[in-house]
Each structure stands twice: as structure tokens, then as C-alpha cells.
Amino acid sequence: MSYCAYIETMQPEEKKALHKNYHDNYYGFPIHDDNELFGRLIMEINQAGLSWETILKKEQSFRKAYNNFNIKKIAAYSNADRERLLADAGIIRNKLKVNAAIENANVILALQKEFGSFEKWLEHHHPKTKEEWVKLFKKTFRFTGGEIVNEFLMSIGFLPGAHTENCPVHQKILKQKPMWTKKK
């Protein structure tokens, strides 16, 4: 069953509304702000082993805990910040995931220096197959397995598959020219 059809079959309505908002307004749409790109990566990393619904419910808590996904601030987090995050019941309190967010923020700062932005680094490597992307992400970032990389890239318009072709949202995304429609 496609993600698009999956939304229509969800129960109860509150759960359906949460997923529908993400599906209709965020999933698959290109993101051009590095902090928001990084925020999506944090969310995808934290979803590992959990439901996406859990992450969506905690999104505002993640934003608050991680300084609205500000890469520079997260890269400068101290041990006290790590402890604060691990004690924050509003987010996923997993030491590997918290450490990955901080380490990945530092990696992105280096990528920004070299390429101008995280988005430009992604564009520099486009197009790639899912397998090539996974290999690159595993070499570059922490806690980025195949499913995390696939969902992250689909969710930001770098890989196709976020929506079925007959989904009305698919047409809205195509108008924004996602990367998977562009060739080098």
C-alpha cells in the first residue's frame, strides 16, 4: 500500500490528521534552508525503531530542545547540553541519537565551508541511486542507515517515491521541481 493510500485508511481521526498534515504539506517537498534540512535529518534519525507518528507528535519538543535545529548552536553543544537532551522527556532520549545530532551538526558546518551549504552538498552529489546515497551518508554522517537515508532523501525531494503519481500532492511537488526530476 502506498503512503498516500495509507493516510486514507488511518484511524482514529487525530492520528490521520497528524499524518495528513505532514503528507500534504511537508513530505517530498524540497527544503532550501540548511537548518530545516538538518532538522529533518534529526527527525529521521530519531524515528529509527519507532513510529513516524511518535516523531511527529514530538516535533515541537525536538525544535525546542535542539534550538530550532540551528546547526551552529547544536555543533557547539557541551556535555551539559548532551545531559540536558538525555533528560528531556519531550524528545527521544537515546545517547547514540543525541550524539549523532551533535556530531552531524559539526559535519554539516564543514560541508557548508566547502560547498556553501548543506543543500549545495546534496546537489553536488545528485543524481545518485539510493544505494550510492546510503554509502555516501554512511561515510559522511553518524547513525544514517539505509532506511533513514532513503526516507530523508524522499522527504526532501532528492529521491522519488514520497507519493504515488495519482496523489494530488505529487503534482504540487512536481511544480516545485524536486531534485529527482533534475539531471546533471
C-alpha positions as CSV (number, residue, x, y, z in Angstrom):
1,M,0.0,0.0,0.0
2,S,1.4,3.4,-0.9
3,Y,1.9,6.1,1.8
4,C,-0.8,8.1,0.1
5,A,-3.4,5.4,0.3
6,Y,-2.2,4.5,3.8
7,I,-3.3,8.0,5.0
8,E,-6.8,7.5,3.9
9,T,-7.2,4.2,5.9
10,M,-5.9,5.5,9.2
11,Q,-7.9,5.6,12.4
12,P,-8.6,7.5,14.6
13,E,-9.1,10.9,13.1
14,E,-6.4,12.6,15.3
15,K,-3.8,10.2,14.0
16,K,-5.0,10.6,10.5
17,A,-4.9,14.5,10.8
18,L,-1.3,14.4,12.1
19,H,-0.1,12.2,9.2
20,K,-2.2,14.0,6.6
21,N,-0.7,17.4,7.5
22,Y,2.8,16.0,7.1
23,H,1.8,14.2,3.9
24,D,0.1,17.2,2.3
25,N,2.5,19.9,3.3
26,Y,6.0,18.6,4.0
27,Y,6.6,15.0,2.8
28,G,8.5,15.1,-0.5
29,F,8.6,18.9,-0.8
30,P,12.1,20.5,-1.4
31,I,13.7,22.2,1.6
32,H,16.1,25.1,0.9
33,D,17.0,26.0,4.4
34,D,20.0,24.2,5.9
35,N,18.7,24.3,9.4
36,E,15.4,22.7,8.3
37,L,17.2,20.1,6.2
38,F,19.3,19.3,9.3
39,G,16.1,19.2,11.4
40,R,14.5,16.7,9.0
41,L,17.7,14.5,9.3
42,I,17.5,14.7,13.1
43,M,13.8,13.7,12.9
44,E,14.6,10.7,10.6
45,I,17.5,9.5,12.7
46,N,15.2,9.7,15.8
47,Q,12.5,7.7,14.1
48,A,14.7,4.6,13.8
49,G,13.0,1.9,15.7
50,L,9.9,4.0,16.4
51,S,6.8,5.1,14.6
52,W,6.7,8.2,12.5
53,E,3.7,9.2,14.5
54,T,5.8,9.3,17.6
55,I,8.2,11.7,16.0
56,L,5.5,13.9,14.5
57,K,4.0,14.3,18.0
58,K,7.3,15.3,19.4
59,E,8.4,17.7,16.6
60,Q,7.8,20.9,18.6
61,S,9.7,19.4,21.5
62,F,12.6,18.5,19.2
63,R,12.6,22.1,17.9
64,K,12.8,23.5,21.4
65,A,15.4,21.0,22.7
66,Y,17.6,21.4,19.6
67,N,17.5,25.3,19.3
68,N,15.1,25.2,16.4
69,F,17.6,22.9,14.6
70,N,20.2,25.7,14.5
71,I,23.3,23.9,13.1
72,K,25.8,26.3,14.6
73,K,24.3,26.1,18.1
74,I,24.0,22.3,18.0
75,A,27.6,21.9,16.8
76,A,28.7,23.9,19.9
77,Y,26.8,21.8,22.4
78,S,28.7,20.9,25.5
79,N,28.5,17.8,27.7
80,A,25.9,19.7,29.8
81,D,23.8,20.1,26.7
82,R,24.1,16.3,26.0
83,E,22.9,15.6,29.5
84,R,20.0,18.1,29.1
85,L,18.9,16.3,26.0
86,L,19.2,12.9,27.6
87,A,17.0,14.1,30.4
88,D,14.3,15.8,28.2
89,A,11.2,13.6,28.2
90,G,9.8,15.6,25.2
91,I,12.3,14.0,22.8
92,I,13.9,10.6,22.2
93,R,16.4,10.1,25.0
94,N,18.9,7.9,23.2
95,K,22.6,8.6,23.7
96,L,23.6,7.4,20.2
97,K,20.9,9.6,18.5
98,V,21.8,12.6,20.6
99,N,25.5,12.2,19.9
100,A,24.7,11.7,16.2
101,A,22.8,15.1,16.1
102,I,25.8,16.9,17.6
103,E,28.4,15.2,15.5
104,N,26.4,15.6,12.3
105,A,26.0,19.3,13.0
106,N,29.8,19.6,13.1
107,V,30.0,17.6,9.8
108,I,27.4,20.0,8.2
109,L,29.4,23.0,9.3
110,A,32.4,21.6,7.5
111,L,30.3,20.8,4.4
112,Q,29.0,24.4,4.5
113,K,32.5,25.7,4.4
114,E,33.5,23.5,1.5
115,F,30.3,23.7,-0.6
116,G,28.5,26.8,0.6
117,S,25.6,24.9,2.2
118,F,24.3,21.5,3.1
119,E,21.8,21.8,0.3
120,K,24.6,22.5,-2.2
121,W,26.5,19.5,-0.9
122,L,23.4,17.4,-1.6
123,E,23.0,19.0,-5.1
124,H,26.7,18.4,-5.8
125,H,26.2,14.6,-5.4
126,H,22.9,14.5,-7.3
127,P,21.9,12.3,-9.1
128,K,22.7,9.1,-7.2
129,T,20.9,5.8,-6.7
130,K,19.5,5.0,-3.3
131,E,22.4,2.6,-2.7
132,E,25.0,5.3,-3.7
133,W,23.4,7.8,-1.4
134,V,23.4,5.3,1.5
135,K,27.1,4.6,1.0
136,L,27.9,8.4,0.9
137,F,25.8,9.2,4.0
138,K,27.3,6.3,6.0
139,K,30.8,7.6,5.1
140,T,29.9,11.2,6.0
141,F,27.4,11.1,8.9
142,R,26.6,9.2,12.0
143,F,23.5,7.0,12.5
144,T,22.5,7.0,8.9
145,G,21.4,3.6,7.8
146,G,19.6,2.7,4.6
147,E,16.0,3.4,5.7
148,I,17.0,6.7,7.4
149,V,18.8,7.9,4.3
150,N,16.0,6.8,2.0
151,E,13.3,8.4,4.0
152,F,15.3,11.6,4.5
153,L,16.1,12.0,0.8
154,M,12.5,11.2,-0.3
155,S,11.1,13.6,2.3
156,I,13.2,16.5,0.9
157,G,12.6,15.7,-2.8
158,F,16.0,14.2,-3.6
159,L,14.6,10.7,-4.3
160,P,11.3,9.8,-5.9
161,G,8.7,7.8,-4.1
162,A,7.2,10.1,-1.4
163,H,3.8,10.0,-3.2
164,T,2.1,7.9,-5.8
165,E,1.7,9.5,-9.2
166,N,-2.1,9.8,-8.8
167,C,-1.8,11.6,-5.4
168,P,-2.7,15.3,-5.8
169,V,0.2,16.3,-3.6
170,H,2.6,14.7,-6.1
171,Q,1.5,17.3,-8.7
172,K,2.1,20.1,-6.2
173,I,5.6,18.8,-5.6
174,L,6.4,18.5,-9.3
175,K,5.7,22.2,-9.7
176,Q,8.4,22.9,-7.1
177,K,10.9,20.9,-9.3
178,P,12.3,18.4,-6.8
179,M,15.9,17.2,-7.4
180,W,14.9,13.8,-8.6
181,T,13.4,15.4,-11.6
182,K,16.6,17.2,-12.5
183,K,19.6,15.7,-14.3
184,K,23.2,16.9,-14.2
